[in-house]
Amino acid sequence: MFNPDFETYLAPARARPELWRLILGVILCALVYAGYVGALVGLVAWLAGPEAPPILAGMVRGTTPTGALLLLLSFLGMALGPAIAVRLLHGRRAATLFGPAGRVVLHFLVAAAVVAIMSGLSVALWRRSFTPEPGLPFDLWLRLLPLALLGVLIQTGAEEVLFRGYLLQQLAVRFRRRLAWMVLPSLIFGALHFDPAAGGASALLVVAAAALFGLIAADLVAATGSLGAAWGFHFANNVFAILVLATKGTIPGLALWLTPYEARDIAALGPMVLHDLAAMAAAWLLVRLLLTR
């Protein structure tokens, strides 16, 4: 038996749990995401005209403020897919992907606060070994911050809705083993972060780190019975990684500071990833303790 809160979170998915529905749902999610991104690119090309190519090039890697904001906005399509799939194929509301609203908000805030504190300490320790390079001018960064925070909220929420919402719920009501509903979506989540062009020799390390994060997020969902803690954890983590101190070669367009090394520099990135994983594990344990005691 799962814990009562997790059982409540899974209950809406039990109405129509057939695997063929999930398979069709995943295909639908992919089509909706691709269609949304295509429509967004088309809209940018239409509105920007001759200036569209550099804007879209910036969107691919998030190298400019406009490009990075568009890249984050593109994840809205990833959230729309599961919302449509659960309604059409599983006969339930999109809100059931999140869990009870009050719990989602409270757990989001608690997890985000814990991770923000841990990330702040991590950046302070990092600065004892490295000197950051300037990113955006502070006044521009501050003006863009509300939109950037909204973008990160969309990006992290979309990934949580798909991987720790839709996939986790539908797999958990079919298979009780954690290998199916916790490990498998986390491995897929990690694999989708594989980017040898940007990561070089560090690409597999990034995949492993993302998969481990997926396990942590899935465990928080199972422990708390909502998407709130996992989303808040993910949001605060990405705020620091995208908006505060971005690694060169990732999404640097909205960052206040940049690392002096590239994402492909495994000699520098390797120890930093291990450092970040240790901080992530500590934050996970603290969030779990606060929300399940």
C-alpha positions as CSV (number, residue, x, y, z in Angstrom):
1,M,0.0,0.0,0.0
2,F,1.1,3.5,-0.7
3,N,0.7,6.2,2.0
4,P,-2.8,7.7,2.2
5,D,-1.8,11.1,0.7
6,F,-0.2,9.4,-2.3
7,E,-3.2,7.2,-2.7
8,T,-5.4,10.3,-2.8
9,Y,-3.2,11.8,-5.4
10,L,-3.4,8.7,-7.5
11,A,-7.1,8.1,-7.1
12,P,-8.3,10.1,-10.2
13,A,-5.9,8.2,-12.4
14,R,-7.5,4.8,-11.4
15,A,-10.7,5.5,-13.3
16,R,-9.2,4.8,-16.7
17,P,-5.7,3.2,-16.1
18,E,-5.3,1.2,-19.3
19,L,-1.8,1.2,-20.8
20,W,-3.1,1.9,-24.3
21,R,-4.5,5.2,-23.0
22,L,-1.2,6.1,-21.5
23,I,0.7,5.3,-24.8
24,L,-1.8,7.3,-26.8
25,G,-1.5,10.1,-24.2
26,V,2.3,10.2,-24.5
27,I,2.0,10.4,-28.3
28,L,-0.6,13.2,-27.9
29,C,1.7,15.1,-25.6
30,A,4.6,14.9,-28.1
31,L,2.3,16.1,-30.9
32,V,0.9,19.0,-28.9
33,Y,4.4,20.0,-27.7
34,A,5.7,19.9,-31.3
35,G,2.7,21.8,-32.6
36,Y,3.0,24.5,-30.0
37,V,6.7,25.0,-30.5
38,G,6.1,25.1,-34.3
39,A,3.3,27.7,-33.8
40,L,5.5,29.8,-31.5
41,V,8.4,29.8,-34.0
42,G,6.0,30.7,-36.8
43,L,4.5,33.5,-34.8
44,V,8.0,34.9,-34.0
45,A,9.0,34.7,-37.7
46,W,5.8,36.5,-38.7
47,L,6.1,39.3,-36.2
48,A,9.8,39.8,-36.4
49,G,10.2,39.5,-40.2
50,P,13.8,39.9,-41.3
51,E,15.0,40.1,-37.7
52,A,13.5,36.6,-36.9
53,P,16.7,34.5,-37.7
54,P,18.9,35.9,-34.9
55,I,15.9,35.9,-32.5
56,L,15.2,32.2,-33.2
57,A,18.9,31.4,-33.0
58,G,19.0,32.9,-29.6
59,M,15.9,30.8,-28.7
60,V,17.7,27.5,-29.5
61,R,20.3,28.0,-26.9
62,G,18.8,30.7,-24.7
63,T,21.8,33.0,-25.4
64,T,19.9,36.3,-25.4
65,P,17.3,37.6,-23.1
66,T,14.6,37.5,-25.7
67,G,15.7,34.0,-26.9
68,A,15.9,32.7,-23.3
69,L,12.4,34.0,-22.5
70,L,11.0,32.4,-25.7
71,L,12.7,29.1,-24.9
72,L,11.1,29.1,-21.4
73,L,7.8,30.0,-22.9
74,S,8.0,27.1,-25.3
75,F,7.6,24.7,-22.4
76,L,3.9,25.8,-22.1
77,G,3.3,23.3,-24.9
78,M,4.7,20.6,-22.7
79,A,2.1,21.4,-20.0
80,L,-0.8,21.6,-22.5
81,G,-0.2,18.0,-23.7
82,P,-0.9,16.2,-20.4
83,A,-3.8,18.6,-19.7
84,I,-5.4,17.6,-22.9
85,A,-4.5,13.9,-22.6
86,V,-6.1,13.4,-19.2
87,R,-9.3,15.1,-20.3
88,L,-9.6,13.2,-23.7
89,L,-8.2,9.8,-22.8
90,H,-8.6,9.4,-19.0
91,G,-11.8,11.4,-18.3
92,R,-10.4,13.6,-15.6
93,R,-9.6,17.3,-15.0
94,A,-6.2,18.7,-15.5
95,A,-6.2,19.9,-11.9
96,T,-5.9,16.3,-10.8
97,L,-2.3,16.3,-12.1
98,F,-1.4,18.7,-9.3
99,G,-3.2,17.4,-6.2
100,P,-5.2,19.4,-3.6
101,A,-4.7,23.1,-4.4
102,G,-3.9,24.2,-0.8
103,R,-1.3,21.5,-0.4
104,V,0.3,22.3,-3.7
105,V,0.7,26.0,-2.8
106,L,2.0,25.3,0.8
107,H,4.4,22.6,-0.3
108,F,5.6,24.6,-3.2
109,L,6.5,27.6,-1.0
110,V,8.2,25.4,1.7
111,A,10.3,23.5,-0.9
112,A,11.2,26.6,-2.8
113,A,12.3,28.4,0.4
114,V,14.5,25.5,1.5
115,V,16.2,25.1,-1.9
116,A,16.7,28.9,-2.2
117,I,18.5,28.9,1.1
118,M,20.7,25.9,0.1
119,S,21.4,27.3,-3.3
120,G,22.4,30.6,-1.9
121,L,24.8,28.9,0.5
122,S,26.1,26.9,-2.5
123,V,26.8,30.0,-4.6
124,A,28.6,31.6,-1.6
125,L,30.8,28.5,-1.3
126,W,31.4,28.4,-5.0
127,R,32.6,32.0,-5.0
128,R,35.4,31.1,-2.6
129,S,36.9,29.1,-5.5
130,F,35.7,31.0,-8.6
131,T,35.1,34.5,-9.7
132,P,31.9,34.8,-11.7
133,E,31.8,36.7,-15.0
134,P,29.2,39.4,-15.5
135,G,26.0,38.5,-17.3
136,L,23.2,41.0,-17.7
137,P,23.6,44.5,-16.3
138,F,21.9,44.6,-13.0
139,D,19.2,47.1,-14.0
140,L,18.2,45.2,-17.1
141,W,18.3,41.9,-15.1
142,L,16.0,43.5,-12.5
143,R,13.5,44.7,-15.1
144,L,13.4,41.3,-16.8
145,L,13.1,39.4,-13.5
146,P,9.3,39.2,-13.3
147,L,9.0,37.8,-16.8
148,A,12.0,35.5,-16.2
149,L,10.5,34.1,-13.0
150,L,7.3,33.5,-14.8
151,G,9.2,31.7,-17.5
152,V,11.0,29.5,-15.0
153,L,7.7,28.8,-13.3
154,I,6.2,27.6,-16.7
155,Q,9.3,25.6,-17.6
156,T,9.6,23.7,-14.3
157,G,5.8,23.3,-13.9
158,A,5.5,21.8,-17.4
159,E,8.3,19.3,-16.7
160,E,6.7,18.4,-13.4
161,V,3.2,18.0,-14.8
162,L,4.5,15.6,-17.5
163,F,7.0,13.5,-15.6
164,R,5.9,13.6,-12.0
165,G,2.2,14.2,-12.8
166,Y,0.9,12.4,-15.8
167,L,3.5,9.7,-16.3
168,L,4.0,9.0,-12.6
169,Q,0.2,8.8,-11.8
170,Q,-0.7,6.6,-14.7
171,L,2.2,4.2,-14.2
172,A,1.7,4.0,-10.4
173,V,-1.9,2.9,-10.8
174,R,-0.8,0.1,-13.0
175,F,2.5,-1.0,-11.4
176,R,3.3,-0.8,-7.7
177,R,7.0,-1.2,-8.1
178,R,9.0,2.0,-7.9
179,L,11.1,0.9,-10.9
180,A,8.0,1.5,-13.1
181,W,6.6,4.8,-11.8
182,M,9.6,6.4,-10.1
183,V,12.8,5.1,-11.9
184,L,11.5,4.9,-15.5
185,P,10.2,8.4,-15.8
186,S,13.3,9.7,-14.1
187,L,15.6,7.9,-16.6
188,I,13.6,9.3,-19.5
189,F,13.8,12.8,-17.9
190,G,17.6,12.4,-17.6
191,A,18.0,11.1,-21.1
192,L,16.2,14.1,-22.5
193,H,18.9,16.3,-21.0
194,F,21.5,14.6,-23.2
195,D,23.2,17.4,-25.2
196,P,26.7,16.4,-26.4
197,A,26.9,19.6,-28.6
198,A,26.7,21.8,-25.5
199,G,27.9,19.4,-22.8
200,G,30.7,17.6,-24.6
201,A,32.4,15.2,-22.2
202,S,30.1,16.4,-19.4
203,A,26.9,15.4,-21.3
204,L,26.5,12.0,-19.5
205,L,27.2,13.7,-16.1
206,V,24.4,16.1,-16.8
207,V,22.1,13.2,-17.7
208,A,22.9,11.4,-14.5
209,A,22.4,14.6,-12.4
210,A,19.0,15.2,-14.1
211,A,17.9,11.6,-13.6
212,L,18.9,11.8,-9.9
213,F,16.8,15.0,-9.6
214,G,13.9,13.1,-11.2
215,L,14.1,10.5,-8.5
216,I,14.2,13.1,-5.8
217,A,11.2,14.9,-7.3
218,A,9.2,11.7,-7.7
219,D,10.0,10.7,-4.1
220,L,8.7,14.1,-2.9
221,V,5.4,13.6,-4.8
222,A,5.0,10.1,-3.3
223,A,5.8,11.3,0.2
224,T,3.6,14.4,0.1
225,G,0.7,13.5,-2.2
226,S,0.9,16.5,-4.5
227,L,3.1,18.1,-7.1
228,G,3.8,21.1,-4.9
229,A,7.1,20.2,-3.3
230,A,8.6,18.8,-6.4
231,W,7.6,21.9,-8.4
232,G,8.9,24.3,-5.7
233,F,12.2,22.4,-5.5
234,H,12.6,22.4,-9.2
235,F,11.6,26.1,-9.5
236,A,14.1,27.4,-6.9
237,N,16.8,25.2,-8.3
238,N,16.3,26.5,-11.8
239,V,16.0,30.1,-10.7
240,F,19.6,29.9,-9.4
241,A,20.8,27.9,-12.4
242,I,19.2,30.1,-15.1
243,L,18.7,33.6,-13.5
244,V,21.4,33.9,-10.9
245,L,24.5,31.9,-11.9
246,A,24.3,30.2,-15.3
247,T,26.9,27.8,-16.6
248,K,28.2,28.9,-20.0
249,G,26.7,26.7,-22.7
250,T,23.4,26.1,-20.9
251,I,20.8,29.0,-20.9
252,P,22.9,32.1,-20.2
253,G,20.7,34.8,-21.7
254,L,18.9,35.8,-18.4
255,A,21.7,35.3,-15.9
256,L,23.1,37.9,-13.6
257,W,26.4,36.0,-13.5
258,L,28.1,33.4,-15.6
259,T,30.6,30.7,-14.6
260,P,34.1,31.2,-15.9
261,Y,34.0,27.7,-17.4
262,E,31.9,26.0,-20.1
263,A,29.4,23.2,-19.6
264,R,31.7,21.0,-21.6
265,D,34.6,21.5,-19.3
266,I,34.4,18.3,-17.3
267,A,37.4,19.1,-15.2
268,A,35.7,22.1,-13.7
269,L,32.0,21.0,-14.1
270,G,32.5,17.5,-12.6
271,P,33.3,18.7,-9.0
272,M,30.7,21.4,-9.2
273,V,28.0,18.8,-10.2
274,L,29.0,16.7,-7.2
275,H,28.8,19.7,-5.0
276,D,25.4,20.6,-6.3
277,L,24.1,17.0,-5.9
278,A,25.2,17.1,-2.2
279,A,23.3,20.3,-1.7
280,M,20.3,18.9,-3.5
281,A,20.3,15.8,-1.3
282,A,20.5,17.9,1.8
283,A,17.6,20.1,0.6
284,W,15.6,17.0,-0.3
285,L,16.0,15.5,3.2
286,L,15.1,18.8,4.9
287,V,12.0,19.3,2.7
288,R,10.9,15.7,3.3
289,L,11.4,16.2,7.0
290,L,9.4,19.4,7.1
291,L,6.5,18.2,5.0
292,T,6.0,14.6,6.3
293,R,6.6,14.9,10.0
